[in-house]
Amino acid sequence: MSFRSPRRIDHYRVLRSDGKPSFSSSKYITEGDAERVASKPPITGSKTLPLIEALKLMNDKKVRSIVVKEPKDKYWGVLLVEDVLSYLGGGELYDIILNRFDGDINKAINIPIEEISRKTYPYARTTDKLDKIIGMFFSEQIDLVPVIDNEEHPIGVISVHDVLRYIKGLKTRQSVKDATINFIPLTDYSSTLRETLKQICNSGLRFIFVKNEADQVIGYVDYKAIINYFASGQAIKNSLKGSIEEALMINVGGLAKTNILVLNEDMMLEQALIQMLDKNDGFALVTREDEPIGILTEYDVLISLISGE
Protein backbone atom coordinates (compact mmCIF):
# COMPACT_ATOMS: atom_id res chain seq x y z
CA MET A 1 0.00 0.00 0.00
CA SER A 2 1.46 3.34 -1.07
CA PHE A 3 0.67 6.87 -0.05
CA ARG A 4 0.95 9.77 -2.44
CA SER A 5 -1.01 12.33 -4.40
CA PRO A 6 -4.17 10.95 -6.04
CA ARG A 7 -2.68 12.02 -9.40
CA ARG A 8 -1.49 9.01 -11.42
CA ILE A 9 2.20 9.39 -12.25
CA ASP A 10 3.42 8.77 -15.78
CA HIS A 11 6.65 6.98 -14.84
CA TYR A 12 7.81 6.96 -18.44
CA ARG A 13 7.68 10.76 -18.49
CA VAL A 14 9.11 11.39 -15.03
CA LEU A 15 11.67 8.56 -14.71
CA ARG A 16 14.43 7.47 -17.06
CA SER A 17 15.11 3.82 -17.83
CA ASP A 18 17.53 3.66 -14.88
CA GLY A 19 14.71 4.56 -12.47
CA LYS A 20 15.99 8.08 -11.86
CA PRO A 21 14.06 11.26 -12.67
CA SER A 22 14.56 13.35 -15.77
CA PHE A 23 16.34 15.96 -13.70
CA SER A 24 19.03 17.95 -15.50
CA SER A 25 20.13 20.46 -12.86
CA SER A 26 23.43 18.84 -11.97
CA LYS A 27 24.22 21.43 -9.31
CA TYR A 28 21.66 19.69 -7.10
CA ILE A 29 23.04 16.17 -7.72
CA THR A 30 26.14 15.16 -5.77
CA GLU A 31 27.26 12.16 -3.77
CA GLY A 32 26.11 12.39 -0.17
CA ASP A 33 22.92 14.29 -0.95
CA ALA A 34 20.95 11.97 1.34
CA GLU A 35 22.89 13.02 4.42
CA ARG A 36 22.90 16.68 3.41
CA VAL A 37 19.18 16.97 2.58
CA ALA A 38 17.81 14.82 5.41
CA SER A 39 16.11 16.21 8.50
CA LYS A 40 18.32 15.13 11.39
CA PRO A 41 18.21 13.46 13.78
CA PRO A 42 15.25 11.17 13.06
CA ILE A 43 12.54 10.67 15.64
CA THR A 44 12.99 7.04 16.65
CA GLY A 45 11.43 4.38 18.82
CA SER A 46 11.95 0.74 19.68
CA LYS A 47 9.74 -2.00 18.27
CA THR A 48 8.10 -2.40 21.68
CA LEU A 49 7.24 1.29 22.12
CA PRO A 50 3.53 1.59 23.00
CA LEU A 51 1.53 3.34 20.30
CA ILE A 52 0.34 6.06 22.68
CA GLU A 53 3.96 7.03 23.37
CA ALA A 54 4.63 7.13 19.63
CA LEU A 55 1.59 9.39 19.18
CA LYS A 56 2.90 11.74 21.84
CA LEU A 57 6.26 11.83 20.07
CA MET A 58 4.62 12.60 16.74
CA ASN A 59 2.52 15.30 18.37
CA ASP A 60 5.36 16.93 20.32
CA LYS A 61 7.93 16.77 17.51
CA LYS A 62 5.41 17.58 14.77
CA VAL A 63 6.42 14.63 12.60
CA ARG A 64 4.46 12.03 10.64
CA SER A 65 6.76 9.06 11.06
CA ILE A 66 8.73 7.20 13.67
CA VAL A 67 11.85 5.34 12.56
CA VAL A 68 11.69 1.98 14.31
CA LYS A 69 14.93 0.52 15.63
CA GLU A 70 16.10 -2.92 16.66
CA PRO A 71 18.47 -3.47 19.61
CA LYS A 72 21.83 -1.74 19.14
CA ASP A 73 20.00 1.05 17.29
CA LYS A 74 19.84 -0.84 13.99
CA TYR A 75 17.22 0.24 11.44
CA TRP A 76 14.15 -2.01 11.44
CA GLY A 77 11.34 -0.11 9.69
CA VAL A 78 8.99 2.84 9.88
CA LEU A 79 5.75 3.72 11.61
CA LEU A 80 3.86 5.96 9.18
CA VAL A 81 1.02 8.25 10.15
CA GLU A 82 -1.00 6.76 7.29
CA ASP A 83 -0.92 3.39 9.06
CA VAL A 84 -1.77 5.07 12.36
CA LEU A 85 -4.86 6.67 10.80
CA SER A 86 -5.85 3.34 9.28
CA TYR A 87 -5.46 1.63 12.65
CA LEU A 88 -7.38 4.29 14.59
CA GLY A 89 -10.49 3.95 12.47
CA GLY A 90 -9.81 4.82 8.85
CA GLY A 91 -8.77 1.60 7.16
CA GLU A 92 -8.14 -2.11 7.24
CA LEU A 93 -5.89 -1.96 10.31
CA TYR A 94 -8.91 -0.89 12.38
CA ASP A 95 -10.00 -4.54 12.31
CA ILE A 96 -7.18 -5.25 14.78
CA ILE A 97 -8.88 -3.04 17.36
CA LEU A 98 -12.33 -4.47 16.69
CA ASN A 99 -11.37 -8.15 16.50
CA ARG A 100 -8.44 -8.47 18.91
CA PHE A 101 -9.35 -5.84 21.49
CA ASP A 102 -13.13 -5.78 21.06
CA GLY A 103 -12.93 -2.01 20.57
CA ASP A 104 -11.16 -1.35 23.88
CA ILE A 105 -9.39 1.99 23.41
CA ASN A 106 -6.92 1.51 26.27
CA LYS A 107 -5.69 -1.80 24.87
CA ALA A 108 -5.66 -0.39 21.35
CA ILE A 109 -3.40 2.57 22.05
CA ASN A 110 -0.90 0.48 24.01
CA ILE A 111 -0.12 -1.95 21.20
CA PRO A 112 3.64 -2.21 20.38
CA ILE A 113 4.29 -0.09 17.30
CA GLU A 114 6.00 -2.95 15.46
CA GLU A 115 2.56 -4.48 14.92
CA ILE A 116 1.44 -1.66 12.61
CA SER A 117 4.85 -0.55 11.31
CA ARG A 118 6.50 -1.47 8.00
CA LYS A 119 9.55 -3.69 8.32
CA THR A 120 10.41 -3.73 4.61
CA TYR A 121 10.01 0.00 4.07
CA PRO A 122 12.53 1.49 1.56
CA TYR A 123 15.51 3.49 2.83
CA ALA A 124 18.41 5.51 1.45
CA ARG A 125 22.12 5.40 2.24
CA THR A 126 23.99 8.50 3.37
CA THR A 127 26.01 8.46 0.13
CA ASP A 128 22.97 8.33 -2.19
CA LYS A 129 22.43 11.15 -4.65
CA LEU A 130 19.30 13.26 -4.87
CA ASP A 131 18.17 11.86 -8.20
CA LYS A 132 18.09 8.35 -6.73
CA ILE A 133 16.01 9.55 -3.77
CA ILE A 134 13.51 11.35 -6.00
CA GLY A 135 13.38 8.23 -8.16
CA MET A 136 12.44 6.22 -5.07
CA PHE A 137 9.60 8.63 -4.32
CA PHE A 138 8.11 8.09 -7.75
CA SER A 139 8.83 4.41 -8.34
CA GLU A 140 7.73 3.35 -4.84
CA GLN A 141 4.95 5.95 -4.73
CA ILE A 142 6.03 7.20 -1.32
CA ASP A 143 6.99 10.63 -0.05
CA LEU A 144 9.38 9.87 2.79
CA VAL A 145 12.49 7.70 3.18
CA PRO A 146 14.74 7.08 6.21
CA VAL A 147 18.48 7.51 5.72
CA ILE A 148 20.88 5.00 7.28
CA ASP A 149 24.67 4.88 7.59
CA ASN A 150 27.09 2.05 6.83
CA GLU A 151 26.41 0.45 10.21
CA GLU A 152 22.63 0.34 9.57
CA HIS A 153 21.96 3.17 12.04
CA PRO A 154 19.24 5.67 11.07
CA ILE A 155 20.68 9.19 10.85
CA GLY A 156 17.77 11.12 9.36
CA VAL A 157 14.65 11.19 7.22
CA ILE A 158 14.09 12.73 3.79
CA SER A 159 10.60 13.82 2.80
CA VAL A 160 9.29 15.51 -0.32
CA HIS A 161 9.20 18.66 1.82
CA ASP A 162 12.94 18.35 2.49
CA VAL A 163 13.70 17.91 -1.21
CA LEU A 164 11.56 20.90 -2.20
CA ARG A 165 13.26 23.01 0.42
CA TYR A 166 16.63 21.99 -1.06
CA ILE A 167 15.72 22.70 -4.71
CA LYS A 168 13.37 25.66 -4.22
CA GLY A 169 15.67 27.86 -6.32
CA LEU A 170 15.00 25.66 -9.35
CA LYS A 171 13.67 27.91 -12.13
CA THR A 172 10.40 27.03 -13.84
CA ARG A 173 7.86 28.77 -16.05
CA GLN A 174 5.01 26.73 -14.64
CA SER A 175 2.06 28.11 -12.73
CA VAL A 176 -0.03 26.59 -9.97
CA LYS A 177 -2.62 25.28 -12.43
CA ASP A 178 0.04 23.08 -14.06
CA ALA A 179 0.35 21.08 -10.84
CA THR A 180 -3.22 21.32 -9.52
CA ILE A 181 -5.36 18.24 -8.85
CA ASN A 182 -8.85 19.13 -9.99
CA PHE A 183 -10.80 17.74 -7.10
CA ILE A 184 -11.27 18.78 -3.48
CA PRO A 185 -11.53 16.20 -0.68
CA LEU A 186 -14.47 17.31 1.42
CA THR A 187 -16.33 16.28 4.54
CA ASP A 188 -19.29 17.84 6.30
CA TYR A 189 -18.77 19.84 9.46
CA SER A 190 -21.17 17.45 11.21
CA SER A 191 -19.49 14.24 10.00
CA THR A 192 -18.11 11.94 12.65
CA LEU A 193 -14.39 11.44 13.07
CA ARG A 194 -14.87 7.79 12.08
CA GLU A 195 -16.46 8.77 8.76
CA THR A 196 -13.78 11.38 8.13
CA LEU A 197 -10.92 9.00 8.90
CA LYS A 198 -12.29 6.57 6.30
CA GLN A 199 -12.50 9.38 3.74
CA ILE A 200 -8.92 10.47 4.44
CA CYS A 201 -7.52 6.95 4.16
CA ASN A 202 -9.47 6.24 0.98
CA SER A 203 -8.20 9.43 -0.64
CA GLY A 204 -4.50 8.63 -0.17
CA LEU A 205 -4.04 12.04 1.44
CA ARG A 206 -3.39 13.18 5.00
CA PHE A 207 -5.99 15.92 5.14
CA ILE A 208 -9.53 16.79 4.17
CA PHE A 209 -11.36 20.09 3.82
CA VAL A 210 -14.46 20.80 5.88
CA LYS A 211 -17.61 22.37 4.43
CA ASN A 212 -20.65 23.92 6.07
CA GLU A 213 -24.33 23.45 5.20
CA ALA A 214 -23.97 25.94 2.34
CA ASP A 215 -21.19 23.79 0.82
CA GLN A 216 -18.60 26.47 1.59
CA VAL A 217 -15.10 25.39 2.55
CA ILE A 218 -14.58 26.67 6.08
CA GLY A 219 -11.52 24.77 7.28
CA TYR A 220 -9.62 21.52 7.16
CA VAL A 221 -8.71 18.55 9.32
CA ASP A 222 -5.26 17.04 8.94
CA TYR A 223 -3.33 14.20 10.52
CA LYS A 224 -1.84 16.60 13.08
CA ALA A 225 -5.27 17.39 14.53
CA ILE A 226 -6.19 13.70 14.72
CA ILE A 227 -2.89 12.68 16.30
CA ASN A 228 -3.28 15.48 18.85
CA TYR A 229 -6.80 14.28 19.69
CA PHE A 230 -5.43 10.90 20.77
CA ALA A 231 -2.05 12.01 22.14
CA SER A 232 -3.60 14.70 24.36
CA GLY A 233 -5.87 12.20 26.10
CA GLN A 234 -9.07 13.77 24.76
CA ALA A 235 -10.05 10.58 22.95
CA ILE A 236 -9.84 8.65 26.24
CA LYS A 237 -11.97 11.30 27.96
CA ASN A 238 -14.64 10.89 25.29
CA SER A 239 -14.66 7.10 25.73
CA LEU A 240 -16.83 6.93 28.83
CA LYS A 241 -17.29 3.17 28.49
CA GLY A 242 -13.78 2.51 27.24
CA SER A 243 -14.79 1.99 23.62
CA ILE A 244 -12.90 3.61 20.76
CA GLU A 245 -16.18 3.86 18.88
CA GLU A 246 -17.28 6.48 21.40
CA ALA A 247 -14.14 8.51 20.77
CA LEU A 248 -14.75 8.36 17.03
CA MET A 249 -18.32 9.68 17.25
CA ILE A 250 -17.32 13.31 17.78
CA ASN A 251 -18.19 15.83 15.07
CA VAL A 252 -15.06 16.43 13.03
CA GLY A 253 -15.85 20.14 12.85
CA GLY A 254 -14.53 20.42 16.38
CA LEU A 255 -11.06 19.45 15.13
CA ALA A 256 -11.09 21.72 12.10
CA LYS A 257 -8.50 24.44 11.53
CA THR A 258 -9.42 27.60 9.64
CA ASN A 259 -6.04 28.93 8.50
CA ILE A 260 -6.20 27.47 4.98
CA LEU A 261 -3.44 28.32 2.54
CA VAL A 262 -5.24 29.55 -0.59
CA LEU A 263 -3.41 29.94 -3.92
CA ASN A 264 -4.72 31.35 -7.18
CA GLU A 265 -4.23 29.00 -10.11
CA ASP A 266 -2.36 31.68 -12.07
CA MET A 267 0.32 32.18 -9.41
CA MET A 268 3.80 31.11 -10.50
CA LEU A 269 4.72 27.73 -9.05
CA GLU A 270 8.00 29.06 -7.60
CA GLN A 271 6.11 31.66 -5.56
CA ALA A 272 3.50 29.13 -4.46
CA LEU A 273 6.23 26.74 -3.31
CA ILE A 274 7.73 29.41 -1.04
CA GLN A 275 4.36 29.93 0.62
CA MET A 276 3.77 26.19 0.98
CA LEU A 277 7.17 25.62 2.55
CA ASP A 278 6.53 28.45 5.01
CA LYS A 279 3.08 27.11 5.95
CA ASN A 280 4.44 23.55 6.22
CA ASP A 281 1.09 21.79 5.84
CA GLY A 282 2.04 20.08 2.60
CA PHE A 283 -1.02 21.26 0.67
CA ALA A 284 -3.06 24.27 -0.42
CA LEU A 285 -6.53 25.05 -1.75
CA VAL A 286 -6.45 26.31 -5.33
CA THR A 287 -8.91 28.94 -6.57
CA ARG A 288 -10.04 30.52 -9.83
CA GLU A 289 -11.72 33.91 -9.44
CA ASP A 290 -12.01 33.21 -5.70
CA GLU A 291 -13.84 29.92 -6.26
CA PRO A 292 -12.16 26.68 -5.07
CA ILE A 293 -11.31 24.41 -8.00
CA GLY A 294 -8.78 21.92 -6.65
CA ILE A 295 -5.80 21.24 -4.44
CA LEU A 296 -2.03 21.50 -4.69
CA THR A 297 0.20 19.11 -2.75
CA GLU A 298 3.95 19.16 -2.28
CA TYR A 299 4.15 15.81 -4.05
CA ASP A 300 2.50 17.25 -7.14
CA VAL A 301 4.74 20.31 -7.04
CA LEU A 302 7.73 17.96 -7.14
CA ILE A 303 6.25 15.98 -10.03
CA SER A 304 5.71 19.18 -12.00
CA LEU A 305 9.14 20.61 -11.25
CA ILE A 306 10.92 17.40 -12.25
CA SER A 307 8.86 16.57 -15.33
CA GLY A 308 8.79 20.15 -16.58
CA GLU A 309 12.33 21.16 -15.60
C-alpha positions in Angstrom: 0.0 0.0 0.0 1.5 3.3 -1.1 0.7 6.9 -0.1 1.0 9.8 -2.4 -1.0 12.3 -4.4 -4.2 11.0 -6.0 -2.7 12.0 -9.4 -1.5 9.0 -11.4 2.2 9.4 -12.3 3.4 8.8 -15.8 6.6 7.0 -14.8 7.8 7.0 -18.4 7.7 10.8 -18.5 9.1 11.4 -15.0 11.7 8.6 -14.7 14.4 7.5 -17.1 15.1 3.8 -17.8 17.5 3.7 -14.9 14.7 4.6 -12.5 16.0 8.1 -11.9 14.1 11.3 -12.7 14.6 13.4 -15.8 16.3 16.0 -13.7 19.0 17.9 -15.5 20.1 20.5 -12.9 23.4 18.8 -12.0 24.2 21.4 -9.3 21.7 19.7 -7.1 23.0 16.2 -7.7 26.1 15.2 -5.8 27.3 12.2 -3.8 26.1 12.4 -0.2 22.9 14.3 -0.9 21.0 12.0 1.3 22.9 13.0 4.4 22.9 16.7 3.4 19.2 17.0 2.6 17.8 14.8 5.4 16.1 16.2 8.5 18.3 15.1 11.4 18.2 13.5 13.8 15.3 11.2 13.1 12.5 10.7 15.6 13.0 7.0 16.6 11.4 4.4 18.8 12.0 0.7 19.7 9.7 -2.0 18.3 8.1 -2.4 21.7 7.2 1.3 22.1 3.5 1.6 23.0 1.5 3.3 20.3 0.3 6.1 22.7 4.0 7.0 23.4 4.6 7.1 19.6 1.6 9.4 19.2 2.9 11.7 21.8 6.3 11.8 20.1 4.6 12.6 16.7 2.5 15.3 18.4 5.4 16.9 20.3 7.9 16.8 17.5 5.4 17.6 14.8 6.4 14.6 12.6 4.5 12.0 10.6 6.8 9.1 11.1 8.7 7.2 13.7 11.8 5.3 12.6 11.7 2.0 14.3 14.9 0.5 15.6 16.1 -2.9 16.7 18.5 -3.5 19.6 21.8 -1.7 19.1 20.0 1.1 17.3 19.8 -0.8 14.0 17.2 0.2 11.4 14.1 -2.0 11.4 11.3 -0.1 9.7 9.0 2.8 9.9 5.8 3.7 11.6 3.9 6.0 9.2 1.0 8.3 10.2 -1.0 6.8 7.3 -0.9 3.4 9.1 -1.8 5.1 12.4 -4.9 6.7 10.8 -5.8 3.3 9.3 -5.5 1.6 12.6 -7.4 4.3 14.6 -10.5 3.9 12.5 -9.8 4.8 8.8 -8.8 1.6 7.2 -8.1 -2.1 7.2 -5.9 -2.0 10.3 -8.9 -0.9 12.4 -10.0 -4.5 12.3 -7.2 -5.2 14.8 -8.9 -3.0 17.4 -12.3 -4.5 16.7 -11.4 -8.1 16.5 -8.4 -8.5 18.9 -9.4 -5.8 21.5 -13.1 -5.8 21.1 -12.9 -2.0 20.6 -11.2 -1.3 23.9 -9.4 2.0 23.4 -6.9 1.5 26.3 -5.7 -1.8 24.9 -5.7 -0.4 21.3 -3.4 2.6 22.0 -0.9 0.5 24.0 -0.1 -1.9 21.2 3.6 -2.2 20.4 4.3 -0.1 17.3 6.0 -3.0 15.5 2.6 -4.5 14.9 1.4 -1.7 12.6 4.9 -0.5 11.3 6.5 -1.5 8.0 9.5 -3.7 8.3 10.4 -3.7 4.6 10.0 0.0 4.1 12.5 1.5 1.6 15.5 3.5 2.8 18.4 5.5 1.4 22.1 5.4 2.2 24.0 8.5 3.4 26.0 8.5 0.1 23.0 8.3 -2.2 22.4 11.2 -4.7 19.3 13.3 -4.9 18.2 11.9 -8.2 18.1 8.4 -6.7 16.0 9.5 -3.8 13.5 11.3 -6.0 13.4 8.2 -8.2 12.4 6.2 -5.1 9.6 8.6 -4.3 8.1 8.1 -7.8 8.8 4.4 -8.3 7.7 3.3 -4.8 4.9 6.0 -4.7 6.0 7.2 -1.3 7.0 10.6 -0.1 9.4 9.9 2.8 12.5 7.7 3.2 14.7 7.1 6.2 18.5 7.5 5.7 20.9 5.0 7.3 24.7 4.9 7.6 27.1 2.1 6.8 26.4 0.5 10.2 22.6 0.3 9.6 22.0 3.2 12.0 19.2 5.7 11.1 20.7 9.2 10.9 17.8 11.1 9.4 14.6 11.2 7.2 14.1 12.7 3.8 10.6 13.8 2.8 9.3 15.5 -0.3 9.2 18.7 1.8 12.9 18.3 2.5 13.7 17.9 -1.2 11.6 20.9 -2.2 13.3 23.0 0.4 16.6 22.0 -1.1 15.7 22.7 -4.7 13.4 25.7 -4.2 15.7 27.9 -6.3 15.0 25.7 -9.4 13.7 27.9 -12.1 10.4 27.0 -13.8 7.9 28.8 -16.1 5.0 26.7 -14.6 2.1 28.1 -12.7 0.0 26.6 -10.0 -2.6 25.3 -12.4 0.0 23.1 -14.1 0.3 21.1 -10.8 -3.2 21.3 -9.5 -5.4 18.2 -8.8 -8.8 19.1 -10.0 -10.8 17.7 -7.1 -11.3 18.8 -3.5 -11.5 16.2 -0.7 -14.5 17.3 1.4 -16.3 16.3 4.5 -19.3 17.8 6.3 -18.8 19.8 9.5 -21.2 17.5 11.2 -19.5 14.2 10.0 -18.1 11.9 12.6 -14.4 11.4 13.1 -14.9 7.8 12.1 -16.5 8.8 8.8 -13.8 11.4 8.1 -10.9 9.0 8.9 -12.3 6.6 6.3 -12.5 9.4 3.7 -8.9 10.5 4.4 -7.5 7.0 4.2 -9.5 6.2 1.0 -8.2 9.4 -0.6 -4.5 8.6 -0.2 -4.0 12.0 1.4 -3.4 13.2 5.0 -6.0 15.9 5.1 -9.5 16.8 4.2 -11.4 20.1 3.8 -14.5 20.8 5.9 -17.6 22.4 4.4 -20.6 23.9 6.1 -24.3 23.5 5.2 -24.0 25.9 2.3 -21.2 23.8 0.8 -18.6 26.5 1.6 -15.1 25.4 2.5 -14.6 26.7 6.1 -11.5 24.8 7.3 -9.6 21.5 7.2 -8.7 18.6 9.3 -5.3 17.0 8.9 -3.3 14.2 10.5 -1.8 16.6 13.1 -5.3 17.4 14.5 -6.2 13.7 14.7 -2.9 12.7 16.3 -3.3 15.5 18.9 -6.8 14.3 19.7 -5.4 10.9 20.8 -2.0 12.0 22.1 -3.6 14.7 24.4 -5.9 12.2 26.1 -9.1 13.8 24.8 -10.0 10.6 22.9 -9.8 8.7 26.2 -12.0 11.3 28.0 -14.6 10.9 25.3 -14.7 7.1 25.7 -16.8 6.9 28.8 -17.3 3.2 28.5 -13.8 2.5 27.2 -14.8 2.0 23.6 -12.9 3.6 20.8 -16.2 3.9 18.9 -17.3 6.5 21.4 -14.1 8.5 20.8 -14.8 8.4 17.0 -18.3 9.7 17.2 -17.3 13.3 17.8 -18.2 15.8 15.1 -15.1 16.4 13.0 -15.8 20.1 12.8 -14.5 20.4 16.4 -11.1 19.5 15.1 -11.1 21.7 12.1 -8.5 24.4 11.5 -9.4 27.6 9.6 -6.0 28.9 8.5 -6.2 27.5 5.0 -3.4 28.3 2.5 -5.2 29.5 -0.6 -3.4 29.9 -3.9 -4.7 31.3 -7.2 -4.2 29.0 -10.1 -2.4 31.7 -12.1 0.3 32.2 -9.4 3.8 31.1 -10.5 4.7 27.7 -9.1 8.0 29.1 -7.6 6.1 31.7 -5.6 3.5 29.1 -4.5 6.2 26.7 -3.3 7.7 29.4 -1.0 4.4 29.9 0.6 3.8 26.2 1.0 7.2 25.6 2.6 6.5 28.4 5.0 3.1 27.1 5.9 4.4 23.6 6.2 1.1 21.8 5.8 2.0 20.1 2.6 -1.0 21.3 0.7 -3.1 24.3 -0.4 -6.5 25.0 -1.7 -6.4 26.3 -5.3 -8.9 28.9 -6.6 -10.0 30.5 -9.8 -11.7 33.9 -9.4 -12.0 33.2 -5.7 -13.8 29.9 -6.3 -12.2 26.7 -5.1 -11.3 24.4 -8.0 -8.8 21.9 -6.7 -5.8 21.2 -4.4 -2.0 21.5 -4.7 0.2 19.1 -2.7 4.0 19.2 -2.3 4.1 15.8 -4.0 2.5 17.3 -7.1 4.7 20.3 -7.0 7.7 18.0 -7.1 6.2 16.0 -10.0 5.7 19.2 -12.0 9.1 20.6 -11.2 10.9 17.4 -12.3 8.9 16.6 -15.3 8.8 20.2 -16.6 12.3 21.2 -15.6 
